[in-house]
C-alpha cells in the first residue's frame, strides 16, 4: 500500500503556491514538495493540517493505493 | 513544530567558529613542537591542559553544529536527522570493530581519539548532504 495525495490539484483549485501552503501549515517548501511527489509521507497531524487548509476531509486529499 | 534538545539556529555559526578556531591553534602548537614535559604531574600539566582545551573546543563546536536547529525545523528535517544519526552510529561501530580487530591494545588511545569525532563529523556531512539534495530537487522542479 502506498499513500497518494491530491495536493497539487487542490492547490490549483485554491490557486495557492507550494510556498503559501508551506507557510499555512508551518513546514518548509521542500517538505510540501516531497509530499506532493509522494517521496515523503506526512505525519497525521501534518496531513490533517493540510486538508484543513483545503477545507476538505482527510480522505479527499490523501488516499491509499495498491502498490508495493 | 516543537523540538527538544536542539540549539537555536544561530548557534551553528558559533559551532563552525569553534571548529575553525581550534585548527590554527593546534597547528601552531604542533609547529612550535613543544616537548612533552617529563617531570611534573601527569594530569593538569600545561600539555594536558592545552590538549584538553583544544579538544573540548572542537568537540563542543561539532556538537553545536550537529544539533542546532534548521531555519525551518519541520518533521521531515527531524526524520532526516534521525536517519543520519543512525548512519553515523553504524559507521562509527563498523570503524570501531575493524580497528579493534586490527590493532594491538596499545593503540587504544588512537581508537578513542578517532571514535570521538567520527560519529559527529559523519552525521554532519550526511545530514548536510541530504538537505542539499532536498533543496536541489526543489530548484530542479521549480
N, CA and C atoms of all chains as a GROMACS GRO file, in nm:
protein
  630
    1UNK      N    1   0.086  -0.121   0.000
    1UNK     CA    2   0.000   0.000   0.000
    1UNK      C    3   0.088   0.124   0.000
    2UNK      N    4   0.058   0.217  -0.084
    2UNK     CA    5   0.126   0.345  -0.077
    2UNK      C    6   0.024   0.458  -0.064
    3UNK      N    7   0.072   0.569  -0.016
    3UNK     CA    8  -0.019   0.681   0.004
    3UNK      C    9  -0.005   0.781  -0.109
    4UNK      N   10  -0.118   0.815  -0.167
    4UNK     CA   11  -0.117   0.917  -0.273
    4UNK      C   12  -0.185   1.042  -0.219
    5UNK      N   13  -0.170   1.150  -0.292
    5UNK     CA   14  -0.242   1.270  -0.249
    5UNK      C   15  -0.278   1.360  -0.366
    6UNK      N   16  -0.374   1.446  -0.337
    6UNK     CA   17  -0.427   1.537  -0.438
    6UNK      C   18  -0.380   1.680  -0.416
    7UNK      N   19  -0.271   1.695  -0.344
    7UNK     CA   20  -0.235   1.830  -0.301
    7UNK      C   21  -0.216   1.923  -0.421
    8UNK      N   22  -0.151   1.870  -0.525
    8UNK     CA   23  -0.123   1.955  -0.641
    8UNK      C   24  -0.253   2.006  -0.702
    9UNK      N   25  -0.352   1.915  -0.714
    9UNK     CA   26  -0.483   1.952  -0.771
    9UNK      C   27  -0.554   2.052  -0.681
   10UNK      N   28  -0.554   2.021  -0.552
   10UNK     CA   29  -0.624   2.109  -0.457
   10UNK      C   30  -0.560   2.249  -0.455
   11UNK      N   31  -0.429   2.250  -0.469
   11UNK     CA   32  -0.359   2.379  -0.472
   11UNK      C   33  -0.401   2.460  -0.593
   12UNK      N   34  -0.414   2.388  -0.706
   12UNK     CA   35  -0.454   2.456  -0.830
   12UNK      C   36  -0.596   2.512  -0.815
   13UNK      N   37  -0.684   2.433  -0.750
   13UNK     CA   38  -0.822   2.481  -0.731
   13UNK      C   39  -0.822   2.607  -0.645
   14UNK      N   40  -0.744   2.602  -0.538
   14UNK     CA   41  -0.739   2.717  -0.446
   14UNK      C   42  -0.647   2.828  -0.495
   15UNK      N   43  -0.572   2.794  -0.597
   15UNK     CA   44  -0.477   2.888  -0.657
   15UNK      C   45  -0.374   2.939  -0.554
   16UNK      N   46  -0.310   2.845  -0.484
   16UNK     CA   47  -0.201   2.882  -0.394
   16UNK      C   48  -0.075   2.806  -0.433
   17UNK      N   49   0.040   2.864  -0.400
   17UNK     CA   50   0.167   2.800  -0.436
   17UNK      C   51   0.211   2.705  -0.324
   18UNK      N   52   0.314   2.628  -0.353
   18UNK     CA   53   0.372   2.540  -0.251
   18UNK      C   54   0.417   2.621  -0.130
   19UNK      N   55   0.474   2.737  -0.160
   19UNK     CA   56   0.524   2.821  -0.050
   19UNK      C   57   0.410   2.870   0.038
   20UNK      N   58   0.297   2.905  -0.024
   20UNK     CA   59   0.182   2.951   0.055
   20UNK      C   60   0.133   2.840   0.147
   21UNK      N   61   0.121   2.722   0.089
   21UNK     CA   62   0.072   2.607   0.167
   21UNK      C   63   0.170   2.575   0.280
   22UNK      N   64   0.298   2.580   0.245
   22UNK     CA   65   0.401   2.550   0.345
   22UNK      C   66   0.390   2.646   0.463
   23UNK      N   67   0.369   2.773   0.431
   23UNK     CA   68   0.360   2.872   0.537
   23UNK      C   69   0.234   2.851   0.621
   24UNK      N   70   0.125   2.814   0.554
   24UNK     CA   71  -0.002   2.795   0.625
   24UNK      C   72   0.004   2.681   0.725
   25UNK      N   73   0.081   2.577   0.694
   25UNK     CA   74   0.086   2.462   0.786
   25UNK      C   75   0.217   2.459   0.866
   26UNK      N   76   0.303   2.557   0.842
   26UNK     CA   77   0.424   2.568   0.924
   26UNK      C   78   0.532   2.466   0.896
   27UNK      N   79   0.553   2.434   0.767
   27UNK     CA   80   0.667   2.349   0.731
   27UNK      C   81   0.744   2.418   0.619
   28UNK      N   82   0.854   2.354   0.576
   28UNK     CA   83   0.932   2.416   0.468
   28UNK      C   84   0.870   2.381   0.334
   29UNK      N   85   0.909   2.458   0.232
   29UNK     CA   86   0.858   2.433   0.097
   29UNK      C   87   0.905   2.296   0.048
   30UNK      N   88   1.025   2.260   0.089
   30UNK     CA   89   1.080   2.130   0.049
   30UNK      C   90   0.989   2.015   0.094
   31UNK      N   91   0.936   2.030   0.215
   31UNK     CA   92   0.852   1.923   0.269
   31UNK      C   93   0.724   1.908   0.188
   32UNK      N   94   0.660   2.023   0.155
   32UNK     CA   95   0.539   2.017   0.071
   32UNK      C   96   0.572   1.953  -0.063
   33UNK      N   97   0.686   1.992  -0.118
   33UNK     CA   98   0.727   1.939  -0.248
   33UNK      C   99   0.747   1.787  -0.244
   34UNK      N  100   0.812   1.738  -0.141
   34UNK     CA  101   0.835   1.593  -0.133
   34UNK      C  102   0.705   1.517  -0.103
   35UNK      N  103   0.613   1.581  -0.030
   35UNK     CA  104   0.484   1.516  -0.006
   35UNK      C  105   0.408   1.504  -0.138
   36UNK      N  106   0.408   1.613  -0.215
   36UNK     CA  107   0.336   1.613  -0.343
   36UNK      C  108   0.388   1.506  -0.437
   37UNK      N  109   0.519   1.487  -0.435
   37UNK     CA  110   0.574   1.387  -0.527
   37UNK      C  111   0.586   1.250  -0.461
   38UNK      N  112   0.510   1.231  -0.353
   38UNK     CA  113   0.500   1.101  -0.285
   38UNK      C  114   0.633   1.046  -0.236
   39UNK      N  115   0.728   1.135  -0.208
   39UNK     CA  116   0.856   1.088  -0.156
   39UNK      C  117   0.857   1.087  -0.005
   40UNK      N  118   0.768   1.164   0.052
   40UNK     CA  119   0.764   1.172   0.197
   40UNK      C  120   0.619   1.158   0.244
   41UNK      N  121   0.599   1.073   0.344
   41UNK     CA  122   0.465   1.054   0.399
   41UNK      C  123   0.452   1.142   0.523
   42UNK      N  124   0.359   1.237   0.520
   42UNK     CA  125   0.349   1.329   0.634
   42UNK      C  126   0.290   1.260   0.757
   43UNK      N  127   0.314   1.318   0.872
   43UNK     CA  128   0.253   1.267   0.994
   43UNK      C  129   0.103   1.296   0.988
   44UNK      N  130   0.028   1.230   1.074
   44UNK     CA  131  -0.117   1.251   1.076
   44UNK      C  132  -0.150   1.396   1.105
   45UNK      N  133  -0.076   1.456   1.196
   45UNK     CA  134  -0.102   1.596   1.231
   45UNK      C  135  -0.085   1.686   1.109
   46UNK      N  136   0.025   1.664   1.036
   46UNK     CA  137   0.050   1.750   0.920
   46UNK      C  138  -0.054   1.726   0.811
   47UNK      N  139  -0.092   1.598   0.791
   47UNK     CA  140  -0.194   1.566   0.690
   47UNK      C  141  -0.326   1.634   0.725
   48UNK      N  142  -0.362   1.631   0.852
   48UNK     CA  143  -0.487   1.696   0.896
   48UNK      C  144  -0.480   1.846   0.874
   49UNK      N  145  -0.364   1.903   0.904
   49UNK     CA  146  -0.348   2.048   0.884
   49UNK      C  147  -0.363   2.084   0.737
   50UNK      N  148  -0.302   2.003   0.650
   50UNK     CA  149  -0.308   2.033   0.507
   50UNK      C  150  -0.451   2.024   0.456
   51UNK      N  151  -0.523   1.917   0.499
   51UNK     CA  152  -0.660   1.905   0.448
   51UNK      C  153  -0.749   2.014   0.506
   52UNK      N  154  -0.713   2.065   0.623
   52UNK     CA  155  -0.791   2.176   0.678
   52UNK      C  156  -0.772   2.304   0.597
   53UNK      N  157  -0.650   2.323   0.545
   53UNK     CA  158  -0.626   2.440   0.460
   53UNK      C  159  -0.716   2.435   0.338
   54UNK      N  160  -0.736   2.313   0.284
   54UNK     CA  161  -0.820   2.300   0.165
   54UNK      C  162  -0.969   2.290   0.200
   55UNK      N  163  -0.999   2.282   0.330
   55UNK     CA  164  -1.138   2.272   0.372
   55UNK      C  165  -1.206   2.144   0.327
   56UNK      N  166  -1.129   2.036   0.323
   56UNK     CA  167  -1.185   1.908   0.279
   56UNK      C  168  -1.152   1.801   0.381
   57UNK      N  169  -1.232   1.694   0.384
   57UNK     CA  170  -1.196   1.583   0.474
   57UNK      C  171  -1.065   1.518   0.428
   58UNK      N  172  -0.999   1.456   0.524
   58UNK     CA  173  -0.867   1.398   0.500
   58UNK      C  174  -0.865   1.304   0.380
   59UNK      N  175  -0.970   1.220   0.370
   59UNK     CA  176  -0.968   1.117   0.265
   59UNK      C  177  -0.977   1.174   0.125
   60UNK      N  178  -1.020   1.299   0.113
   60UNK     CA  179  -1.027   1.355  -0.022
   60UNK      C  180  -0.893   1.413  -0.066
   61UNK      N  181  -0.806   1.435   0.031
   61UNK     CA  182  -0.674   1.488  -0.004
   61UNK      C  183  -0.570   1.376  -0.008
   62UNK      N  184  -0.579   1.286   0.090
   62UNK     CA  185  -0.484   1.174   0.096
   62UNK      C  186  -0.560   1.043   0.079
   63UNK      N  187  -0.505   0.952   0.000
   63UNK     CA  188  -0.571   0.823  -0.016
   63UNK      C  189  -0.468   0.711  -0.028
   64UNK      N  190  -0.512   0.591   0.011
   64UNK     CA  191  -0.426   0.474   0.000
   64UNK      C  192  -0.443   0.413  -0.138
   65UNK      N  193  -0.336   0.358  -0.189
   65UNK     CA  194  -0.346   0.294  -0.319
   65UNK      C  195  -0.266   0.166  -0.317
   66UNK      N  196  -0.316   0.067  -0.392
   66UNK     CA  197  -0.243  -0.059  -0.400
   66UNK      C  198  -0.109  -0.035  -0.469
   67UNK      N  199  -0.009  -0.097  -0.421
   67UNK     CA  200   0.123  -0.080  -0.481
   67UNK      C  201   0.224  -0.155  -0.397
   68UNK      N  202   0.349  -0.130  -0.420
   68UNK     CA  203   0.448  -0.205  -0.343
   68UNK      C  204   0.447  -0.156  -0.202
   69UNK      N  205   0.680   2.338   1.480
   69UNK     CA  206   0.699   2.207   1.542
   69UNK      C  207   0.788   2.220   1.666
   70UNK      N  208   0.744   2.157   1.772
   70UNK     CA  209   0.821   2.165   1.895
   70UNK      C  210   0.935   2.063   1.890
   71UNK      N  211   1.055   2.112   1.918
   71UNK     CA  212   1.167   2.018   1.924
   71UNK      C  213   1.238   2.038   2.056
   72UNK      N  214   1.288   1.929   2.106
   72UNK     CA  215   1.361   1.939   2.231
   72UNK      C  216   1.508   1.910   2.205
   73UNK      N  217   1.591   1.954   2.296
   73UNK     CA  218   1.734   1.923   2.293
   73UNK      C  219   1.805   1.972   2.169
   74UNK      N  220   1.756   2.079   2.106
   74UNK     CA  221   1.829   2.135   1.993
   74UNK      C  222   1.868   2.279   2.024
   75UNK      N  223   1.985   2.317   1.974
   75UNK     CA  224   2.030   2.454   1.994
   75UNK      C  225   1.962   2.545   1.892
   76UNK      N  226   1.951   2.674   1.922
   76UNK     CA  227   1.892   2.766   1.823
   76UNK      C  228   1.975   2.771   1.695
   77UNK      N  229   1.912   2.823   1.591
   77UNK     CA  230   1.974   2.823   1.457
   77UNK      C  231   2.109   2.893   1.455
   78UNK      N  232   2.118   3.010   1.521
   78UNK     CA  233   2.242   3.090   1.512
   78UNK      C  234   2.361   3.019   1.576
   79UNK      N  235   2.333   2.923   1.664
   79UNK     CA  236   2.442   2.851   1.732
   79UNK      C  237   2.532   2.777   1.635
   80UNK      N  238   2.475   2.745   1.515
   80UNK     CA  239   2.555   2.671   1.419
   80UNK      C  240   2.681   2.748   1.382
   81UNK      N  241   2.665   2.880   1.365
   81UNK     CA  242   2.781   2.961   1.327
   81UNK      C  243   2.883   2.966   1.440
   82UNK      N  244   2.832   2.968   1.562
   82UNK     CA  245   2.921   2.961   1.678
   82UNK      C  246   3.002   2.831   1.675
   83UNK      N  247   2.932   2.723   1.639
   83UNK     CA  248   2.997   2.592   1.631
   83UNK      C  249   3.106   2.590   1.526
   84UNK      N  250   3.073   2.642   1.406
   84UNK     CA  251   3.174   2.648   1.300
   84UNK      C  252   3.293   2.731   1.345
   85UNK      N  253   3.265   2.840   1.416
   85UNK     CA  254   3.373   2.926   1.465
   85UNK      C  255   3.463   2.848   1.560
   86UNK      N  256   3.402   2.768   1.649
   86UNK     CA  257   3.481   2.687   1.743
   86UNK      C  258   3.571   2.590   1.667
   87UNK      N  259   3.513   2.521   1.568
   87UNK     CA  260   3.590   2.420   1.494
   87UNK      C  261   3.703   2.488   1.417
   88UNK      N  262   3.669   2.594   1.344
   88UNK     CA  263   3.771   2.663   1.264
   88UNK      C  264   3.875   2.729   1.354
   89UNK      N  265   3.831   2.778   1.468
   89UNK     CA  266   3.923   2.844   1.560
   89UNK      C  267   4.024   2.747   1.619
   90UNK      N  268   3.983   2.623   1.637
   90UNK     CA  269   4.070   2.526   1.704
   90UNK      C  270   4.183   2.479   1.611
   91UNK      N  271   4.158   2.484   1.477
   91UNK     CA  272   4.258   2.432   1.383
   91UNK      C  273   4.390   2.512   1.386
   92UNK      N  274   4.387   2.645   1.366
   92UNK     CA  275   4.515   2.718   1.367
   92UNK      C  276   4.588   2.708   1.501
   93UNK      N  277   4.511   2.704   1.609
   93UNK     CA  278   4.575   2.694   1.741
   93UNK      C  279   4.654   2.564   1.752
   94UNK      N  280   4.590   2.454   1.709
   94UNK     CA  281   4.658   2.324   1.718
   94UNK      C  282   4.776   2.318   1.622
   95UNK      N  283   4.757   2.372   1.499
   95UNK     CA  284   4.866   2.370   1.401
   95UNK      C  285   4.986   2.448   1.453
   96UNK      N  286   4.956   2.565   1.507
   96UNK     CA  287   5.062   2.650   1.563
   96UNK      C  288   5.137   2.576   1.673
   97UNK      N  289   5.062   2.511   1.758
   97UNK     CA  290   5.121   2.437   1.869
   97UNK      C  291   5.209   2.324   1.818
   98UNK      N  292   5.159   2.256   1.712
   98UNK     CA  293   5.236   2.145   1.653
   98UNK      C  294   5.366   2.198   1.592
   99UNK      N  295   5.356   2.314   1.524
   99UNK     CA  296   5.473   2.370   1.457
   99UNK      C  297   5.579   2.412   1.558
  100UNK      N  298   5.532   2.466   1.670
  100UNK     CA  299   5.628   2.508   1.772
  100UNK      C  300   5.697   2.388   1.834
  101UNK      N  301   5.628   2.273   1.826
  101UNK     CA  302   5.686   2.147   1.871
  101UNK      C  303   5.735   2.152   2.016
  102UNK      N  304   5.643   2.187   2.102
  102UNK     CA  305   5.678   2.186   2.244
  102UNK      C  306   5.712   2.044   2.288
  103UNK      N  307   5.821   2.029   2.362
  103UNK     CA  308   5.849   1.893   2.412
  103UNK      C  309   5.751   1.856   2.523
  104UNK      N  310   5.721   1.728   2.528
  104UNK     CA  311   5.632   1.683   2.634
  104UNK      C  312   5.705   1.694   2.767
  105UNK      N  313   5.642   1.750   2.865
  105UNK     CA  314   5.710   1.762   2.994
  105UNK      C  315   5.733   1.624   3.055
  106UNK      N  316   5.855   1.603   3.097
  106UNK     CA  317   5.884   1.471   3.151
  106UNK      C  318   5.862   1.467   3.302
  107UNK      N  319   5.876   1.581   3.363
  107UNK     CA  320   5.850   1.581   3.507
  107UNK      C  321   5.722   1.657   3.537
  108UNK      N  322   5.688   1.668   3.660
  108UNK     CA  323   5.563   1.735   3.697
  108UNK      C  324   5.449   1.636   3.698
  109UNK      N  325   5.333   1.685   3.734
  109UNK     CA  326   5.219   1.595   3.749
  109UNK      C  327   5.173   1.541   3.614
  110UNK      N  328   5.120   1.421   3.617
  110UNK     CA  329   5.069   1.358   3.494
  110UNK      C  330   4.947   1.432   3.442
  111UNK      N  331   4.860   1.465   3.536
  111UNK     CA  332   4.736   1.533   3.498
  111UNK      C  333   4.753   1.683   3.518
  112UNK      N  334   4.682   1.758   3.438
  112UNK     CA  335   4.673   1.904   3.454
  112UNK      C  336   4.808   1.975   3.444
  113UNK      N  337   4.903   1.916   3.372
  113UNK     CA  338   5.021   1.996   3.338
  113UNK      C  339   4.987   2.077   3.212
  114UNK      N  340   5.080   2.161   3.168
  114UNK     CA  341   5.049   2.254   3.058
  114UNK      C  342   5.007   2.178   2.933
  115UNK      N  343   5.077   2.071   2.904
  115UNK     CA  344   5.049   1.994   2.784
  115UNK      C  345   4.907   1.937   2.789
  116UNK      N  346   4.876   1.880   2.902
  116UNK     CA  347   4.745   1.818   2.920
  116UNK      C  348   4.634   1.922   2.913
  117UNK      N  349   4.658   2.036   2.976
  117UNK     CA  350   4.556   2.141   2.976
  117UNK      C  351   4.531   2.193   2.834
  118UNK      N  352   4.642   2.209   2.759
  118UNK     CA  353   4.627   2.258   2.622
  118UNK      C  354   4.548   2.158   2.538
  119UNK      N  355   4.584   2.032   2.552
  119UNK     CA  356   4.516   1.926   2.477
  119UNK      C  357   4.367   1.926   2.512
  120UNK      N  358   4.340   1.936   2.640
  120UNK     CA  359   4.201   1.932   2.685
  120UNK      C  360   4.122   2.050   2.629
  121UNK      N  361   4.183   2.169   2.635
  121UNK     CA  362   4.112   2.289   2.591
  121UNK      C  363   4.081   2.282   2.441
  122UNK      N  364   4.181   2.243   2.361
  122UNK     CA  365   4.158   2.241   2.216
  122UNK      C  366   4.060   2.130   2.178
  123UNK      N  367   4.075   2.016   2.242
  123UNK     CA  368   3.985   1.906   2.210
  123UNK      C  369   3.842   1.939   2.249
  124UNK      N  370   3.828   1.999   2.365
  124UNK     CA  371   3.693   2.038   2.408
  124UNK      C  372   3.634   2.140   2.314
  125UNK      N  373   3.718   2.234   2.268
  125UNK     CA  374   3.671   2.336   2.175
  125UNK      C  375   3.617   2.271   2.048
  126UNK      N  376   3.692   2.175   1.996
  126UNK     CA  377   3.650   2.107   1.875
  126UNK      C  378   3.521   2.028   1.899
  127UNK      N  379   3.519   1.955   2.010
  127UNK     CA  380   3.402   1.871   2.039
  127UNK      C  381   3.276   1.955   2.058
  128UNK      N  382   3.290   2.062   2.135
  128UNK     CA  383   3.174   2.148   2.158
  128UNK      C  384   3.126   2.206   2.025
  129UNK      N  385   3.222   2.248   1.941
  129UNK     CA  386   3.187   2.301   1.810
  129UNK      C  387   3.111   2.200   1.727
  130UNK      N  388   3.163   2.077   1.723
  130UNK     CA  389   3.097   1.972   1.644
  130UNK      C  390   2.956   1.944   1.696
  131UNK      N  391   2.944   1.937   1.828
  131UNK     CA  392   2.813   1.905   1.886
  131UNK      C  393   2.713   2.015   1.856
  132UNK      N  394   2.759   2.140   1.866
  132UNK     CA  395   2.667   2.252   1.839
  132UNK      C  396   2.626   2.253   1.693
  133UNK      N  397   2.723   2.231   1.603
  133UNK     CA  398   2.690   2.229   1.460
  133UNK      C  399   2.592   2.116   1.431
  134UNK      N  400   2.620   2.000   1.490
  134UNK     CA  401   2.537   1.883   1.461
  134UNK      C  402   2.394   1.901   1.514
  135UNK      N  403   2.382   1.962   1.629
  135UNK     CA  404   2.250   1.965   1.692
  135UNK      C  405   2.193   2.105   1.709
  136UNK      N  406   2.215   2.189   1.607
  136UNK     CA  407   2.142   2.315   1.609
  136UNK      C  408   2.027   2.305   1.509
  137UNK      N  409   1.924   2.386   1.534
  137UNK     CA  410   1.803   2.378   1.452
  137UNK      C  411   1.828   2.425   1.310
  138UNK      N  412   1.745   2.379   1.220
  138UNK     CA  413   1.744   2.434   1.085
  138UNK      C  414   1.661   2.562   1.088
  139UNK      N  415   1.668   2.638   0.978
  139UNK     CA  416   1.593   2.762   0.971
  139UNK      C  417   1.443   2.733   0.987
  140UNK      N  418   1.394   2.638   0.909
  140UNK     CA  419   1.257   2.592   0.928
  140UNK      C  420   1.265   2.448   0.974
  141UNK      N  421   1.236   2.427   1.099
  141UNK     CA  422   1.251   2.295   1.156
  141UNK      C  423   1.116   2.224   1.146
  142UNK      N  424   1.104   2.126   1.058
  142UNK     CA  425   0.977   2.055   1.050
  142UNK      C  426   1.000   1.904   1.065
  143UNK      N  427   0.891   1.830   1.046
  143UNK     CA  428   0.900   1.687   1.076
  143UNK      C  429   0.990   1.612   0.979
  144UNK      N  430   0.998   1.659   0.855
  144UNK     CA  431   1.085   1.591   0.761
  144UNK      C  432   1.231   1.608   0.802
  145UNK      N  433   1.265   1.727   0.846
  145UNK     CA  434   1.401   1.752   0.894
  145UNK      C  435   1.434   1.659   1.011
  146UNK      N  436   1.337   1.645   1.102
  146UNK     CA  437   1.358   1.555   1.217
  146UNK      C  438   1.387   1.414   1.170
  147UNK      N  439   1.313   1.372   1.069
  147UNK     CA  440   1.333   1.236   1.020
  147UNK      C  441   1.469   1.220   0.955
  148UNK      N  442   1.508   1.321   0.877
  148UNK     CA  443   1.640   1.315   0.814
  148UNK      C  444   1.750   1.314   0.919
  149UNK      N  445   1.727   1.390   1.026
  149UNK     CA  446   1.826   1.395   1.133
  149UNK      C  447   1.842   1.258   1.197
  150UNK      N  448   1.727   1.195   1.223
  150UNK     CA  449   1.728   1.062   1.284
  150UNK      C  450   1.798   0.961   1.194
  151UNK      N  451   1.765   0.968   1.065
  151UNK     CA  452   1.827   0.881   0.965
  151UNK      C  453   1.978   0.894   0.965
  152UNK      N  454   2.022   1.020   0.960
  152UNK     CA  455   2.165   1.045   0.952
  152UNK      C  456   2.236   0.999   1.079
  153UNK      N  457   2.166   1.016   1.190
  153UNK     CA  458   2.223   0.972   1.318
  153UNK      C  459   2.243   0.821   1.317
  154UNK      N  460   2.146   0.751   1.262
  154UNK     CA  461   2.157   0.606   1.254
  154UNK      C  462   2.276   0.565   1.167
  155UNK      N  463   2.290   0.631   1.054
  155UNK     CA  464   2.405   0.603   0.966
  155UNK      C  465   2.535   0.628   1.038
  156UNK      N  466   2.539   0.739   1.110
  156UNK     CA  467   2.662   0.776   1.179
  156UNK      C  468   2.699   0.673   1.285
  157UNK      N  469   2.599   0.624   1.357
  157UNK     CA  470   2.626   0.524   1.460
  157UNK      C  471   2.673   0.394   1.396
  158UNK      N  472   2.608   0.354   1.288
  158UNK     CA  473   2.652   0.234   1.216
  158UNK      C  474   2.798   0.246   1.175
  159UNK      N  475   2.831   0.356   1.106
  159UNK     CA  476   2.966   0.374   1.056
  159UNK      C  477   3.066   0.374   1.170
  160UNK      N  478   3.029   0.443   1.277
  160UNK     CA  479   3.118   0.452   1.391
  160UNK      C  480   3.152   0.314   1.446
  161UNK      N  481   3.048   0.231   1.460
  161UNK     CA  482   3.073   0.099   1.517
  161UNK      C  483   3.145   0.007   1.421
  162UNK      N  484   3.120   0.026   1.290
  162UNK     CA  485   3.196  -0.052   1.193
  162UNK      C  486   3.345  -0.019   1.206
  163UNK      N  487   3.375   0.110   1.209
  163UNK     CA  488   3.515   0.152   1.224
  163UNK      C  489   3.573   0.103   1.355
  164UNK      N  490   3.492   0.112   1.460
  164UNK     CA  491   3.538   0.069   1.592
  164UNK      C  492   3.571  -0.080   1.593
  165UNK      N  493   3.480  -0.160   1.536
  165UNK     CA  494   3.502  -0.305   1.536
  165UNK      C  495   3.625  -0.340   1.453
  166UNK      N  496   3.635  -0.277   1.334
  166UNK     CA  497   3.750  -0.305   1.248
  166UNK      C  498   3.881  -0.267   1.318
  167UNK      N  499   3.879  -0.151   1.382
  167UNK     CA  500   4.004  -0.109   1.446
  167UNK      C  501   4.034  -0.194   1.570
  168UNK      N  502   3.930  -0.246   1.634
  168UNK     CA  503   3.956  -0.334   1.748
  168UNK      C  504   4.018  -0.465   1.702
  169UNK      N  505   3.972  -0.512   1.584
  169UNK     CA  506   4.025  -0.638   1.532
  169UNK      C  507   4.171  -0.621   1.489
  170UNK      N  508   4.200  -0.508   1.422
  170UNK     CA  509   4.331  -0.495   1.358
  170UNK      C  510   4.434  -0.414   1.437
  171UNK      N  511   4.402  -0.380   1.562
  171UNK     CA  512   4.503  -0.306   1.636
  171UNK      C  513   4.540  -0.379   1.764
  172UNK      N  514   4.658  -0.348   1.806
  172UNK     CA  515   4.705  -0.401   1.932
  172UNK      C  516   4.653  -0.310   2.042
  173UNK      N  517   4.639  -0.364   2.161
  173UNK     CA  518   4.571  -0.283   2.263
  173UNK      C  519   4.648  -0.158   2.304
  174UNK      N  520   4.774  -0.144   2.260
  174UNK     CA  521   4.845  -0.021   2.294
  174UNK      C  522   4.799   0.098   2.211
  175UNK      N  523   4.732   0.068   2.098
  175UNK     CA  524   4.683   0.177   2.013
  175UNK      C  525   4.544   0.223   2.055
  176UNK      N  526   4.504   0.180   2.170
  176UNK     CA  527   4.367   0.208   2.212
  176UNK      C  528   4.339   0.358   2.220
  177UNK      N  529   4.439   0.430   2.255
  177UNK     CA  530   4.426   0.576   2.266
  177UNK      C  531   4.384   0.637   2.132
  178UNK      N  532   4.447   0.588   2.025
  178UNK     CA  533   4.414   0.640   1.892
  178UNK      C  534   4.271   0.605   1.854
  179UNK      N  535   4.230   0.485   1.890
  179UNK     CA  536   4.094   0.443   1.857
  179UNK      C  537   3.994   0.535   1.924
  180UNK      N  538   4.018   0.564   2.049
  180UNK     CA  539   3.926   0.654   2.121
  180UNK      C  540   3.928   0.792   2.058
  181UNK      N  541   4.045   0.833   2.016
  181UNK     CA  542   4.059   0.964   1.955
  181UNK      C  543   3.974   0.975   1.828
  182UNK      N  544   3.981   0.871   1.745
  182UNK     CA  545   3.902   0.870   1.622
  182UNK      C  546   3.754   0.857   1.655
  183UNK      N  547   3.728   0.768   1.748
  183UNK     CA  548   3.591   0.742   1.792
  183UNK      C  549   3.520   0.868   1.842
  184UNK      N  550   3.601   0.962   1.886
  184UNK     CA  551   3.547   1.084   1.945
  184UNK      C  552   3.479   1.170   1.839
  185UNK      N  553   3.539   1.180   1.722
  185UNK     CA  554   3.480   1.273   1.625
  185UNK      C  555   3.413   1.208   1.505
  186UNK      N  556   3.438   1.078   1.480
  186UNK     CA  557   3.379   1.014   1.362
  186UNK      C  558   3.225   1.024   1.358
  187UNK      N  559   3.155   0.987   1.467
  187UNK     CA  560   3.009   0.992   1.455
  187UNK      C  561   2.956   1.132   1.426
  188UNK      N  562   3.012   1.231   1.494
  188UNK     CA  563   2.962   1.367   1.476
  188UNK      C  564   2.993   1.420   1.336
  189UNK      N  565   3.118   1.399   1.291
  189UNK     CA  566   3.156   1.451   1.160
  189UNK      C  567   3.075   1.382   1.051
  190UNK      N  568   3.064   1.250   1.061
  190UNK     CA  569   2.988   1.180   0.959
  190UNK      C  570   2.841   1.221   0.962
  191UNK      N  571   2.788   1.237   1.082
  191UNK     CA  572   2.648   1.282   1.095
  191UNK      C  573   2.628   1.417   1.026
  192UNK      N  574   2.718   1.510   1.054
  192UNK     CA  575   2.705   1.644   0.995
  192UNK      C  576   2.712   1.637   0.842
  193UNK      N  577   2.809   1.560   0.790
  193UNK     CA  578   2.824   1.550   0.645
  193UNK      C  579   2.700   1.488   0.582
  194UNK      N  580   2.654   1.380   0.640
  194UNK     CA  581   2.539   1.309   0.584
  194UNK      C  582   2.413   1.396   0.589
  195UNK      N  583   2.393   1.461   0.702
  195UNK     CA  584   2.274   1.545   0.722
  195UNK      C  585   2.274   1.662   0.624
  196UNK      N  586   2.390   1.730   0.612
  196UNK     CA  587   2.402   1.842   0.518
  196UNK      C  588   2.377   1.795   0.376
  197UNK      N  589   2.428   1.676   0.345
  197UNK     CA  590   2.416   1.623   0.210
  197UNK      C  591   2.269   1.598   0.175
  198UNK      N  592   2.192   1.534   0.264
  198UNK     CA  593   2.052   1.508   0.230
  198UNK      C  594   1.972   1.638   0.220
  199UNK      N  595   2.007   1.736   0.302
  199UNK     CA  596   1.937   1.864   0.294
  199UNK      C  597   1.973   1.935   0.163
  200UNK      N  598   2.100   1.923   0.125
  200UNK     CA  599   2.142   1.980  -0.004
  200UNK      C  600   2.065   1.916  -0.119
  201UNK      N  601   2.050   1.782  -0.111
  201UNK     CA  602   1.978   1.711  -0.218
  201UNK      C  603   1.832   1.753  -0.221
  202UNK      N  604   1.775   1.772  -0.103
  202UNK     CA  605   1.636   1.815  -0.091
  202UNK      C  606   1.616   1.951  -0.157
  203UNK      N  607   1.707   2.042  -0.128
  203UNK     CA  608   1.698   2.176  -0.187
  203UNK      C  609   1.718   2.172  -0.338
  204UNK      N  610   1.808   2.084  -0.381
  204UNK     CA  611   1.836   2.076  -0.523
  204UNK      C  612   1.714   2.024  -0.597
  205UNK      N  613   1.644   1.926  -0.540
  205UNK     CA  614   1.526   1.872  -0.607
  205UNK      C  615   1.419   1.980  -0.619
  206UNK      N  616   1.417   2.070  -0.521
  206UNK     CA  617   1.318   2.178  -0.525
  206UNK      C  618   1.349   2.275  -0.638
  207UNK      N  619   1.476   2.313  -0.653
  207UNK     CA  620   1.510   2.409  -0.759
  207UNK      C  621   1.495   2.346  -0.896
  208UNK      N  622   1.518   2.214  -0.904
  208UNK     CA  623   1.507   2.148  -1.033
  208UNK      C  624   1.360   2.148  -1.080
  209UNK      N  625   1.269   2.122  -0.984
  209UNK     CA  626   1.128   2.116  -1.023
  209UNK      C  627   1.066   2.254  -1.031
  210UNK      N  628   1.131   2.351  -0.972
  210UNK     CA  629   1.084   2.489  -0.981
  210UNK      C  630   0.969   2.520  -0.889
   0.00000   0.00000   0.00000
